[in-house]
Amino acid sequence: AFIDESVGFPLKNERLAPVEESDPSHHWSYKGHRWATPSQKHLTKLLRHVSSTEGQKEASVRGKAAALRMSRFSPSKLAEDIAQLLQDMHLRSAKGDDHSHEEL
């Protein structure tokens, strides 16, 4: 999941509804997909909570956790991770243990 309670305030949904072709946001690639219908009751509850003093403190903590989580996906971090993976694959290949393709 991209968002969970450690990094945000996930919104519950009432149901999943098919994407209708008449929907202005419809695109051919959405065929067979479903939109979540958000719970207005839960949204109201979350907004009231986040606007409280306690909720603002909680939102700050979750926001910092979200920033930390997303830092793993910066272009420089991803490039570093890929370079390390390629280096590991090269070392395994040089040792004759060429199973590096199994990780991909």
N, C-alpha and C positions, 0 to 999 in steps of 0.2 A: 504494500500500500504506500502511496505517496504521502498520505497524511494520516496520522493517528493522534491519539490524545496526548502523546508526549511532545508533539510539535504543532498542534493546532486544535481546532474545535470542530471535529467532523460533524456534518449535518446529516441527521437521519432522513430517510426518504419514505414516502408513503407507499410508493409502488414503482414498478418499472413499466414504462409505456413504450410501445413500438414507435420508432421514428416514422412519421407519416410523410409520404412523398409530397403532400401539400404544404408541409412545414417550410417556411422561407429559408431555414438553415439546412435543409435537406441537401445532401450530396450523394451521388451514386455509391460512394464507399460506405455510406451509413446503412445500406440495405441489410436488414436483419438485425440491426442494432436497436438498443432500447435506451430511452432517456430516463433518468431518475426524476421522479416528481418529489421535490423537497417538501419536508414537513414544515409548514408555517408555524405550527405550535412549537416545534423544537427550535426553529430559528429564533422565535421571539424569546424563548427561554435562554438561549445562548447569548443573544444580544443584551438582554437584561443582566445576565451574569457578567459578561465582559465589561459592561459599563459600570459595574460596582467597583469599589476600591479593591476588594479581594480579587475580583475577576481581572482587573487591570494588572495586578501583580502576577497573577497566574499567566496572563497573556504575554507578559514580558518574558517570563521564564520559558514559555513554550516558543516564543519568537526566537530567543537566543539558541534554543535547541534546534529549531528549524534551520537557522543560519548555519550552524555547525554541520548539520546533516547535509545541507546543500553544498557546502564547501567541498565535499567529496566529489562533486560533479562539475567543478570548474574546468574550463578547457585545459588549464595547465596541470591540474591533478589527473584528469583523464589521460593526457599525453604521458605523464609520468608513469601511470599504471600500465599503459600499453607498452611503453618502452621497457618496463620491468618484465612484463610478460614475454615480450620478444626476446629479451636477453636470456630469460629462463629457458625458453624454447631452444634458443641457439646453444646454450650450455648442455642441455639434455641431448640435443642432436649430436654435438661433438663427442659426448660420452657414449654414443650408440644407443641411448635410451630414447629413441625418437617416437614417443607417444604424445607429443605436444599437441597434435591435432585433436586429441580426445577432450581437451579442455574447451575447445571452441564450440 
